Amino acid sequence: MTDPHAALDATVREEWGRLVALLLARHRRLDLVEDALADAVESAARVWAERGVPHNPPAWLHTVASRRIVDRLRAETMHQRRMPLLVTDAERQVPAEVMADPGGLIEDELLRLVLMCAHPALAPEAASALALRLVVGVSTPDIARLFLVSESTMAARITRAKKKVVGAGIPFTVPSEEDLPGRLDTVAQIGYLAFTAGYAPGSGPDLLRAELAGSAIELVSVTDDLRGQDEPVLVALRALMGFQHSRREARVDAEGELVLLADQDRSLWHHDEIAAARDRLMSPALLGPMTVPAAAYALQARIAGEHALAPSTEATNWSRIVALYDLLLQVMPGPPTEVARAVAVAEAESPAAGLAALADLDWPGSHRLPAVRAELFARVGDPESARSSYDEALALCRNDAERTHLMERRSALGASR
Protein backbone atom coordinates (compact mmCIF):
# COMPACT_ATOMS: atom_id res chain seq x y z
CA MET A 1 0.00 0.00 0.00
CA THR A 2 1.69 3.21 -1.23
CA ASP A 3 -0.96 5.82 -0.45
CA PRO A 4 0.23 7.37 2.87
CA HIS A 5 -3.24 8.29 4.08
CA ALA A 6 -4.69 4.85 3.32
CA ALA A 7 -1.68 3.09 4.84
CA LEU A 8 -1.90 5.11 8.04
CA ASP A 9 -5.66 4.62 8.30
CA ALA A 10 -5.30 0.85 7.85
CA THR A 11 -2.44 0.63 10.35
CA VAL A 12 -4.33 2.52 13.02
CA ARG A 13 -7.49 0.52 12.38
CA GLU A 14 -5.80 -2.88 12.48
CA GLU A 15 -2.90 -2.38 14.90
CA TRP A 16 -4.06 0.16 17.51
CA GLY A 17 -4.75 -2.40 20.24
CA ARG A 18 -1.50 -4.26 19.68
CA LEU A 19 0.47 -1.02 19.77
CA VAL A 20 -1.19 0.06 23.01
CA ALA A 21 -0.53 -3.35 24.56
CA LEU A 22 3.15 -3.39 23.56
CA LEU A 23 3.76 0.15 24.75
CA LEU A 24 2.04 -0.57 28.02
CA ALA A 25 4.06 -3.77 28.51
CA ARG A 26 7.26 -1.84 27.96
CA HIS A 27 6.61 1.42 29.78
CA ARG A 28 3.80 0.58 32.20
CA ARG A 29 2.32 4.06 31.96
CA LEU A 30 -1.28 4.05 30.78
CA ASP A 31 -1.48 7.79 31.42
CA LEU A 32 1.18 8.34 28.73
CA VAL A 33 0.64 5.55 26.21
CA GLU A 34 -2.46 6.73 24.36
CA ASP A 35 -1.30 10.35 24.12
CA ALA A 36 2.10 9.25 22.81
CA LEU A 37 0.51 6.98 20.23
CA ALA A 38 -1.80 9.77 19.10
CA ASP A 39 1.25 12.02 18.70
CA ALA A 40 2.94 9.31 16.64
CA VAL A 41 -0.07 9.06 14.33
CA GLU A 42 -0.07 12.83 13.89
CA SER A 43 3.64 12.74 13.01
CA ALA A 44 3.07 9.88 10.58
CA ALA A 45 0.45 11.90 8.71
CA ARG A 46 3.10 14.54 7.99
CA VAL A 47 6.23 12.43 7.56
CA TRP A 48 4.75 9.66 5.44
CA ALA A 49 3.25 12.21 3.05
CA GLU A 50 6.72 13.69 2.54
CA ARG A 51 8.95 10.60 2.64
CA GLY A 52 6.60 7.77 1.74
CA VAL A 53 5.20 4.87 3.73
CA PRO A 54 7.86 3.04 5.81
CA HIS A 55 8.58 -0.64 5.29
CA ASN A 56 6.97 -1.56 8.62
CA PRO A 57 4.28 1.03 9.51
CA PRO A 58 3.32 -0.47 12.92
CA ALA A 59 6.96 -0.59 14.02
CA TRP A 60 7.42 3.04 12.92
CA LEU A 61 4.48 4.15 15.07
CA HIS A 62 5.70 2.02 17.98
CA THR A 63 9.19 3.55 17.83
CA VAL A 64 7.97 7.15 17.63
CA ALA A 65 5.42 6.67 20.41
CA SER A 66 8.01 4.97 22.60
CA ARG A 67 10.38 7.93 22.13
CA ARG A 68 7.59 10.31 23.13
CA ILE A 69 7.03 8.35 26.33
CA VAL A 70 10.75 8.27 27.13
CA ASP A 71 10.94 12.04 26.61
CA ARG A 72 8.04 12.54 29.02
CA LEU A 73 9.62 10.25 31.60
CA ARG A 74 12.91 12.12 31.39
CA ALA A 75 11.11 15.42 31.84
CA GLU A 76 9.30 14.06 34.88
CA THR A 77 12.56 12.80 36.36
CA MET A 78 14.14 16.19 35.93
CA HIS A 79 11.26 17.81 37.78
CA GLN A 80 11.15 14.98 40.32
CA ARG A 81 7.54 14.19 39.54
CA ARG A 82 6.65 10.58 40.09
CA MET A 83 3.43 9.03 38.85
CA PRO A 84 1.91 5.68 39.91
CA LEU A 85 3.07 2.78 37.78
CA LEU A 86 0.97 -0.10 36.55
CA VAL A 87 2.05 -3.37 38.13
CA THR A 88 3.30 -5.99 35.70
CA ASP A 89 4.35 -9.56 36.25
CA ALA A 90 7.54 -9.21 34.23
CA GLU A 91 10.06 -6.47 33.56
CA ARG A 92 10.01 -7.07 29.84
CA GLN A 93 11.34 -4.79 27.19
CA VAL A 94 9.43 -5.33 23.95
CA PRO A 95 11.38 -4.18 20.89
CA ALA A 96 9.60 -2.51 18.01
CA GLU A 97 10.83 -5.29 15.73
CA VAL A 98 8.25 -7.64 17.26
CA MET A 99 5.62 -5.78 15.24
CA ALA A 100 7.15 -7.27 12.10
CA ASP A 101 6.09 -10.74 13.22
CA PRO A 102 2.89 -10.50 15.28
CA GLY A 103 2.57 -13.80 17.10
CA GLY A 104 1.86 -15.28 20.48
CA LEU A 105 3.53 -12.48 22.44
CA ILE A 106 1.33 -9.81 20.92
CA GLU A 107 -1.86 -11.84 21.38
CA ASP A 108 -0.83 -12.46 24.98
CA GLU A 109 -0.39 -8.73 25.55
CA LEU A 110 -3.78 -7.98 23.97
CA LEU A 111 -5.43 -10.47 26.31
CA ARG A 112 -3.65 -8.88 29.27
CA LEU A 113 -4.89 -5.47 28.17
CA VAL A 114 -8.49 -6.68 27.94
CA LEU A 115 -8.32 -8.44 31.30
CA MET A 116 -6.80 -5.32 32.86
CA CYS A 117 -9.77 -3.29 31.58
CA ALA A 118 -12.13 -5.95 32.96
CA HIS A 119 -10.77 -5.57 36.50
CA PRO A 120 -13.60 -5.55 39.10
CA ALA A 121 -12.43 -2.14 40.35
CA LEU A 122 -13.98 -0.71 37.17
CA ALA A 123 -17.72 -0.70 36.54
CA PRO A 124 -18.62 -2.96 33.58
CA GLU A 125 -19.74 -0.01 31.43
CA ALA A 126 -16.51 1.88 32.11
CA ALA A 127 -14.43 -1.25 31.55
CA SER A 128 -16.07 -1.97 28.21
CA ALA A 129 -15.74 1.62 27.01
CA LEU A 130 -12.08 1.76 28.02
CA ALA A 131 -11.32 -1.52 26.27
CA LEU A 132 -13.04 -0.40 23.07
CA ARG A 133 -10.91 2.73 23.08
CA LEU A 134 -7.57 1.15 24.04
CA VAL A 135 -7.77 -2.33 22.56
CA VAL A 136 -9.87 -1.75 19.45
CA GLY A 137 -9.26 1.94 18.77
CA VAL A 138 -12.96 2.73 18.34
CA SER A 139 -13.49 6.50 18.41
CA THR A 140 -15.16 8.09 21.41
CA PRO A 141 -18.19 9.28 19.36
CA ASP A 142 -18.75 5.76 18.03
CA ILE A 143 -18.44 4.27 21.53
CA ALA A 144 -20.99 6.81 22.73
CA ARG A 145 -23.41 5.62 20.04
CA LEU A 146 -22.95 2.01 21.11
CA PHE A 147 -23.82 2.93 24.70
CA LEU A 148 -26.62 5.35 23.72
CA VAL A 149 -25.05 8.28 25.58
CA SER A 150 -23.65 11.66 24.54
CA GLU A 151 -20.08 12.04 23.33
CA SER A 152 -19.16 14.26 26.29
CA THR A 153 -20.54 11.71 28.75
CA MET A 154 -18.54 8.93 27.15
CA ALA A 155 -15.33 11.00 27.00
CA ALA A 156 -15.63 11.71 30.72
CA ARG A 157 -16.33 8.03 31.46
CA ILE A 158 -13.22 6.88 29.57
CA THR A 159 -11.04 9.51 31.24
CA ARG A 160 -12.24 8.47 34.70
CA ALA A 161 -11.60 4.82 33.87
CA LYS A 162 -8.01 5.51 32.79
CA LYS A 163 -7.36 7.50 35.96
CA LYS A 164 -8.81 4.65 38.01
CA VAL A 165 -6.48 2.12 36.37
CA VAL A 166 -3.43 4.29 37.03
CA GLY A 167 -4.41 5.46 40.49
CA ALA A 168 -5.44 2.04 41.78
CA GLY A 169 -2.40 0.30 40.28
CA ILE A 170 -4.56 -2.25 38.45
CA PRO A 171 -2.17 -4.98 37.27
CA PHE A 172 -1.36 -5.58 33.63
CA THR A 173 -1.60 -9.36 34.08
CA VAL A 174 -3.70 -12.40 33.36
CA PRO A 175 -5.60 -12.93 36.63
CA SER A 176 -5.38 -16.11 38.64
CA GLU A 177 -7.67 -19.04 37.95
CA GLU A 178 -9.69 -18.06 41.01
CA ASP A 179 -10.13 -14.43 39.92
CA LEU A 180 -10.78 -14.99 36.21
CA PRO A 181 -14.45 -16.12 36.48
CA GLY A 182 -15.40 -12.78 38.04
CA ARG A 183 -14.30 -10.98 34.89
CA LEU A 184 -15.91 -13.20 32.26
CA ASP A 185 -19.16 -11.25 31.88
CA THR A 186 -17.18 -8.04 31.36
CA VAL A 187 -14.80 -9.70 28.89
CA ALA A 188 -17.83 -11.04 27.02
CA GLN A 189 -19.39 -7.58 26.92
CA ILE A 190 -16.14 -6.14 25.55
CA GLY A 191 -16.05 -8.81 22.86
CA TYR A 192 -19.72 -8.30 22.02
CA LEU A 193 -19.36 -4.53 21.68
CA ALA A 194 -16.17 -4.86 19.63
CA PHE A 195 -17.95 -7.31 17.33
CA THR A 196 -20.90 -4.91 17.05
CA ALA A 197 -18.52 -2.07 16.21
CA GLY A 198 -17.10 -4.23 13.43
CA TYR A 199 -20.47 -4.90 11.84
CA ALA A 200 -22.08 -1.53 12.52
CA PRO A 201 -19.35 1.15 12.34
CA GLY A 202 -20.88 4.38 13.59
CA SER A 203 -18.82 6.51 11.23
CA GLY A 204 -16.30 6.32 8.40
CA PRO A 205 -16.33 4.87 4.88
CA ASP A 206 -16.61 1.15 5.69
CA LEU A 207 -19.91 -0.67 5.91
CA LEU A 208 -18.27 -3.36 8.00
CA ARG A 209 -14.86 -4.06 9.52
CA ALA A 210 -14.57 -7.83 9.25
CA GLU A 211 -11.05 -7.81 10.71
CA LEU A 212 -12.33 -6.09 13.87
CA ALA A 213 -15.15 -8.61 14.20
CA GLY A 214 -12.63 -11.40 13.70
CA SER A 215 -10.41 -9.97 16.46
CA ALA A 216 -13.41 -9.88 18.80
CA ILE A 217 -14.10 -13.54 18.04
CA GLU A 218 -10.45 -14.41 18.70
CA LEU A 219 -10.53 -12.58 22.04
CA VAL A 220 -13.61 -14.46 23.21
CA SER A 221 -12.25 -17.76 21.88
CA VAL A 222 -8.93 -17.40 23.71
CA THR A 223 -10.71 -16.55 26.95
CA ASP A 224 -13.09 -19.49 26.45
CA ASP A 225 -10.12 -21.81 25.92
CA LEU A 226 -8.62 -20.59 29.21
CA ARG A 227 -11.79 -21.67 30.97
CA GLY A 228 -12.11 -25.04 29.24
CA GLN A 229 -14.94 -24.06 26.87
CA ASP A 230 -17.74 -24.57 29.38
CA GLU A 231 -18.63 -21.04 30.47
CA PRO A 232 -22.22 -20.31 29.33
CA VAL A 233 -21.59 -16.62 28.63
CA LEU A 234 -18.65 -17.39 26.34
CA VAL A 235 -20.23 -20.41 24.65
CA ALA A 236 -23.40 -18.43 23.88
CA LEU A 237 -21.46 -15.43 22.62
CA ARG A 238 -19.26 -17.57 20.37
CA ALA A 239 -22.41 -19.11 18.87
CA LEU A 240 -23.89 -15.66 18.21
CA MET A 241 -20.68 -14.36 16.65
CA GLY A 242 -20.28 -17.51 14.57
CA PHE A 243 -23.71 -17.18 12.99
CA GLN A 244 -23.29 -13.47 12.28
CA HIS A 245 -19.70 -13.62 11.05
CA SER A 246 -20.49 -16.51 8.68
CA ARG A 247 -22.30 -14.06 6.35
CA ARG A 248 -19.42 -11.59 6.03
CA GLU A 249 -18.66 -12.30 2.35
CA ALA A 250 -22.27 -11.71 1.31
CA ARG A 251 -23.03 -8.53 3.25
CA VAL A 252 -21.27 -6.19 0.80
CA ASP A 253 -21.21 -6.28 -3.00
CA ALA A 254 -18.21 -5.73 -5.29
CA GLU A 255 -18.73 -1.95 -5.12
CA GLY A 256 -18.76 -1.97 -1.31
CA GLU A 257 -22.50 -1.35 -1.06
CA LEU A 258 -24.86 -2.92 1.45
CA VAL A 259 -26.61 -6.17 0.50
CA LEU A 260 -29.70 -6.80 2.60
CA LEU A 261 -30.22 -10.23 4.15
CA ALA A 262 -33.04 -11.08 1.76
CA ASP A 263 -30.80 -10.36 -1.25
CA GLN A 264 -27.62 -12.09 -0.04
CA ASP A 265 -26.13 -14.97 -2.00
CA ARG A 266 -26.36 -17.76 0.57
CA SER A 267 -23.77 -19.81 -1.28
CA LEU A 268 -21.22 -17.24 -0.05
CA TRP A 269 -22.06 -17.93 3.57
CA HIS A 270 -19.50 -19.97 5.52
CA HIS A 271 -21.65 -23.02 6.23
CA ASP A 272 -18.93 -24.74 8.26
CA GLU A 273 -18.99 -21.80 10.67
CA ILE A 274 -22.78 -21.98 10.79
CA ALA A 275 -22.57 -25.66 11.71
CA ALA A 276 -20.02 -24.91 14.45
CA ALA A 277 -22.26 -22.17 15.86
CA ARG A 278 -25.25 -24.53 15.80
CA ASP A 279 -23.22 -27.12 17.74
CA ARG A 280 -22.36 -24.52 20.36
CA LEU A 281 -26.05 -23.71 20.79
CA MET A 282 -26.55 -27.40 21.65
CA SER A 283 -23.77 -27.35 24.26
CA PRO A 284 -24.64 -28.73 27.73
CA ALA A 285 -23.25 -25.44 29.09
CA LEU A 286 -26.43 -23.71 27.85
CA LEU A 287 -28.85 -26.17 29.44
CA GLY A 288 -28.47 -25.02 33.04
CA PRO A 289 -28.88 -21.72 34.91
CA MET A 290 -27.28 -18.73 33.20
CA THR A 291 -26.44 -15.15 34.07
CA VAL A 292 -28.47 -12.41 32.41
CA PRO A 293 -25.70 -11.64 29.87
CA ALA A 294 -25.39 -15.33 28.97
CA ALA A 295 -29.15 -15.62 28.49
CA ALA A 296 -29.15 -12.50 26.28
CA TYR A 297 -26.36 -13.87 24.06
CA ALA A 298 -28.04 -17.29 23.86
CA LEU A 299 -31.34 -15.77 22.73
CA GLN A 300 -29.62 -13.58 20.15
CA ALA A 301 -27.73 -16.62 18.92
CA ARG A 302 -30.99 -18.53 18.49
CA ILE A 303 -32.40 -15.62 16.49
CA ALA A 304 -29.28 -15.49 14.33
CA GLY A 305 -29.49 -19.25 13.93
CA GLU A 306 -33.05 -19.00 12.59
CA HIS A 307 -31.73 -16.75 9.81
CA ALA A 308 -28.53 -18.71 9.13
CA LEU A 309 -30.16 -22.15 9.02
CA ALA A 310 -33.16 -21.15 6.89
CA PRO A 311 -32.75 -22.16 3.23
CA SER A 312 -34.28 -18.86 2.06
CA THR A 313 -35.87 -15.65 3.32
CA GLU A 314 -39.32 -17.03 2.47
CA ALA A 315 -38.65 -20.17 4.51
CA THR A 316 -37.55 -18.21 7.61
CA ASN A 317 -39.77 -18.82 10.62
CA TRP A 318 -40.52 -15.19 11.45
CA SER A 319 -43.14 -16.02 14.07
CA ARG A 320 -40.54 -17.97 16.05
CA ILE A 321 -38.13 -15.03 15.72
CA VAL A 322 -40.78 -12.65 17.12
CA ALA A 323 -41.28 -15.01 20.06
CA LEU A 324 -37.52 -15.08 20.70
CA TYR A 325 -37.40 -11.28 20.63
CA ASP A 326 -40.23 -11.20 23.18
CA LEU A 327 -38.04 -13.29 25.47
CA LEU A 328 -34.98 -11.17 24.70
CA LEU A 329 -36.82 -8.00 25.73
CA GLN A 330 -37.21 -9.47 29.21
CA VAL A 331 -33.44 -9.75 29.69
CA MET A 332 -32.13 -7.05 27.32
CA PRO A 333 -34.74 -4.31 26.96
CA GLY A 334 -33.96 -1.22 24.90
CA PRO A 335 -34.44 0.47 21.53
CA PRO A 336 -32.12 -1.84 19.52
CA THR A 337 -34.10 -4.92 20.58
CA GLU A 338 -37.44 -3.15 20.04
CA VAL A 339 -36.47 -2.09 16.51
CA ALA A 340 -35.23 -5.56 15.59
CA ARG A 341 -38.44 -7.09 16.95
CA ALA A 342 -40.54 -4.65 14.89
CA VAL A 343 -38.72 -5.75 11.72
CA ALA A 344 -39.56 -9.36 12.55
CA VAL A 345 -43.20 -8.43 13.25
CA ALA A 346 -43.38 -6.73 9.84
CA GLU A 347 -42.21 -9.94 8.19
CA ALA A 348 -44.35 -12.26 10.29
CA GLU A 349 -47.56 -10.19 10.09
CA SER A 350 -47.47 -7.04 7.96
CA PRO A 351 -45.55 -3.77 7.50
CA ALA A 352 -48.42 -1.97 9.23
CA ALA A 353 -48.01 -4.20 12.28
CA GLY A 354 -44.29 -3.42 12.25
CA LEU A 355 -45.01 0.32 12.22
CA ALA A 356 -47.44 -0.12 15.11
CA ALA A 357 -44.67 -1.85 17.10
CA LEU A 358 -42.49 1.23 16.58
CA ALA A 359 -45.20 3.80 17.36
CA ASP A 360 -44.05 4.93 20.81
CA LEU A 361 -40.36 4.11 20.48
CA ASP A 362 -37.59 6.71 20.83
CA TRP A 363 -33.91 6.13 20.05
CA PRO A 364 -32.11 9.50 20.32
CA GLY A 365 -29.12 9.99 18.06
CA SER A 366 -29.54 6.78 16.05
CA HIS A 367 -30.45 6.65 12.38
CA ARG A 368 -31.66 3.04 12.57
CA LEU A 369 -35.13 3.76 13.95
CA PRO A 370 -36.11 6.32 11.27
CA ALA A 371 -34.49 4.12 8.60
CA VAL A 372 -36.69 1.16 9.56
CA ARG A 373 -39.74 3.40 9.74
CA ALA A 374 -38.95 4.73 6.27
CA GLU A 375 -38.78 1.23 4.81
CA LEU A 376 -42.06 0.20 6.43
CA PHE A 377 -43.83 3.41 5.35
CA ALA A 378 -42.72 2.66 1.79
CA ARG A 379 -44.14 -0.86 2.04
CA VAL A 380 -47.55 0.34 3.24
CA GLY A 381 -47.73 2.82 0.37
CA ASP A 382 -47.02 6.09 2.23
CA PRO A 383 -44.12 7.62 0.23
CA GLU A 384 -44.35 11.05 1.87
CA SER A 385 -43.90 9.62 5.38
CA ALA A 386 -41.19 7.35 4.03
CA ARG A 387 -39.36 10.30 2.48
CA SER A 388 -39.55 12.28 5.72
CA SER A 389 -38.21 9.34 7.72
CA TYR A 390 -35.36 8.82 5.24
CA ASP A 391 -34.43 12.49 5.63
CA GLU A 392 -34.34 12.05 9.40
CA ALA A 393 -32.18 8.95 9.08
CA LEU A 394 -29.78 10.66 6.66
CA ALA A 395 -29.37 13.58 9.05
CA LEU A 396 -28.23 11.17 11.78
CA CYS A 397 -26.21 8.62 9.78
CA ARG A 398 -22.41 9.00 9.94
CA ASN A 399 -21.43 5.90 7.98
CA ASP A 400 -20.73 6.62 4.32
CA ALA A 401 -21.87 3.25 2.93
CA GLU A 402 -25.10 3.31 4.90
CA ARG A 403 -25.78 6.88 3.79
CA THR A 404 -25.40 5.81 0.18
CA HIS A 405 -27.86 2.97 0.73
CA LEU A 406 -30.39 5.28 2.41
CA MET A 407 -30.13 7.84 -0.36
CA GLU A 408 -30.71 5.17 -2.98
CA ARG A 409 -33.80 3.94 -1.16
CA ARG A 410 -35.10 7.49 -0.88
CA SER A 411 -34.46 8.13 -4.58
CA ALA A 412 -36.38 4.98 -5.46
CA LEU A 413 -39.44 6.53 -3.80
CA GLY A 414 -39.23 9.50 -6.16
CA ALA A 415 -38.76 7.28 -9.18
CA SER A 416 -41.83 5.19 -8.30
CA ARG A 417 -43.93 8.31 -7.77
C-alpha positions, -999 to +999 in steps of 0.1 A: +000+000+000+017+032-012-010+058-005+002+074+029-032+083+041-047+048+033-017+031+048-019+051+080-057+046+083-053+008+078-024+006+103-043+025+130-075+005+124-058-029+125-029-024+149-041+002+175-047-024+202-015-043+197+005-010+198-012+001+230-005-034+246+031-034+236+038+002+247+020-006+280+041-038+285+073-018+280+066+014+298+038+006+322+023+041+320-013+041+308-015+078+314+012+083+287+006+055+262-025+067+244-013+104+241+021+092+228+005+070+202-018+098+191+013+120+187+029+093+166-001+091+143-001+128+139+036+127+130+031+099+106+004+119+087+031+145+080+062+124+076+047+097+054+032+122+031+067+137+025+089+106+026+066+078+017+052+049+037+079+030+058+086-006+053+070-016+086+043+010+095+033-005+129+070-006+140+074+030+129+045+041+151+057+020+180+092+035+178+080+071+176+054+067+204+080+050+226+104+079+221+076+103+231+070+083+263+108+083+271+109+120+266+080+125+290+096+102+316+129+121+314+111+154+318+093+141+349+126+128+364+141+162+359+113+178+378+112+150+403+075+142+395+067+106+401+034+090+388+019+057+399+031+028+378+010-001+366+021-034+381+033-060+357+043-096+363+075-092+342+101-065+336+100-071+298+113-048+272+094-053+240+114-042+209+096-025+180+108-053+157+082-076+173+056-058+152+072-073+121+061-107+132+029-105+153+026-138+171+019-153+205+035-125+224+013-098+209-019-118+214-008-125+250-004-087+255-038-080+240-054-105+263-037-089+293-049-055+282-085-067+279-083-084+313-068-053+329-098-033+316-121-060+330-108-056+365-136-056+391-124-021+403-140-007+372-177-007+365-186-030+336-197+000+314-165+019+321-144-013+316-161-020+282-157+016+270-121+018+280-113-015+263-130-004+231-109+027+231-076+011+240-078-023+226-099-017+195-093+019+188-130+027+183-135+065+184-152+081+214-182+093+194-187+058+180-184+043+215-210+068+227-234+056+200-230+020+211-238+029+247-266+053+237-250+083+256-237+117+245-201+120+233-192+143+263-205+117+288-185+089+271-153+110+270-156+117+307-163+080+315-132+069+296-110+095+312-122+085+347-116+048+339-080+055+328-074+075+360-088+046+380-065+021+364-034+043+370-044+055+405-054+020+418-024+003+403-046-022+385-022-050+373-014-056+336-016-094+341-037-124+334-056-129+366-054-161+386-077-190+380-097-181+410-101-144+399-108-150+362-145-161+365-154-128+380-143-110+349-159-132+323-192-113+319-172-080+314-148-097+289-178-110+270-194-076+269-161-061+255-161-088+229-197-083+220-194-045+217-162-049+196-180-073+173-209-049+171-185-021+162-171-042+134-205-049+118-221-015+125-193+012+123-209+044+136-188+065+112-163+063+084-163+049+049-166+012+057-199-007+059-183-034+080-149-041+095-146-078+092-110-078+107-123-061+139-151-086+142-126-114+137-104-100+165-134-099+188-141-135+180-105-144+187-105-126+220-136-145+232-123-178+219-089-174+237-107-166+270-131-195+265-101-218+259-086-206+292-118-217+310-121-250+292-149-241+269-177-246+294-186-210+305-222-203+293-216-166+286-187-174+263-202-204+246-234-184+239-215-154+226-193-176+204-224-191+189-239-157+182-207-144+167-203-175+146-237-172+130-233-135+123-197-136+111-205-165+087-223-141+063-194-116+060-187-123+024-223-117+013-230-085+032-213-062+008-212-063-030-182-057-053-187-020-051-188-020-013-225-014-011-249-029+014-266-062+005-297-068+026-302-102+042-330-111+018-308-104-012-276-121+000-261-150-020-264-178+006-238-198-013-212-172+000-221-179+036-195-200+055-216-230+062-189-247+083-190-218+107-228-220+108-226-257+117-200-249+144-223-222+159-252-245+158-232-271+177-224-245+204-261-237+208-266-274+217-238-274+243-246-287+277-233-254+291-264-237+278-289-262+294-285-250+330-289-217+349-273-187+332-264-152+341-285-124+324-257-116+299-254-153+290-291-156+285-292-125+263-264-139+241-280-173+239-313-158+227-296-136+202-277-166+189-310-185+185-324-156+165-293-155+143-295-192+139-330-190+126-317-168+098-285-187+091-302-221+090-332-212+069-328-222+032-343-189+021-359-157+033-393-170+025-386-202+045-376-182+076-398-188+106-405-152+115-431-160+141-405-180+160-381-150+157-408-126+171-413-150+201-375-151+207-374-113+206-402-112+232-380-133+255-350-112+247-368-080+257-372-095+292-334-097+297-321-070+273-347-043+270-340-012+249-344+005+215-321-018+195-341-049+206-374-031+200-365-021+165-352-056+156-384-071+169-405-047+149-387-058+117-396-094+126-432-084+132-434-067+098-422-099+082-444-123+103-476-102+101-475-070+080-455-038+075-484-020+092-480-042+123-443-034+122-450+003+122-474-001+151-447-019+171-425+012+166-452+038+174-440+049+208-404+041+205-376+067+208-339+061+201-321+095+203-291+100+181-295+068+161-304+066+124-317+030+126-351+038+140-361+063+113-345+041+086-367+012+096-397+034+097-390+047+063-388+012+048-421+002+064-438+034+053-427+027+018-441-009+020-475+003+032-477+028+004-470+061+022-441+076+002-444+110+019-439+096+054-412+074+040-394+103+025-396+123+057-382+093+077-354+088+052-344+125+056-343+121+094-322+089+091-298+107+067-294+136+091-282+112+118-262+086+098-224+090+099-214+059+080-207+066+043-219+033+029-251+033+049-258+069+038-254+058+002-279+030+007-304+053+024-301+078-004-307+052-030-338+039-012-351+075-009-345+081-046-364+050-055-394+065-038-392+095-062-388+073-092-418+052-083-439+083-078 
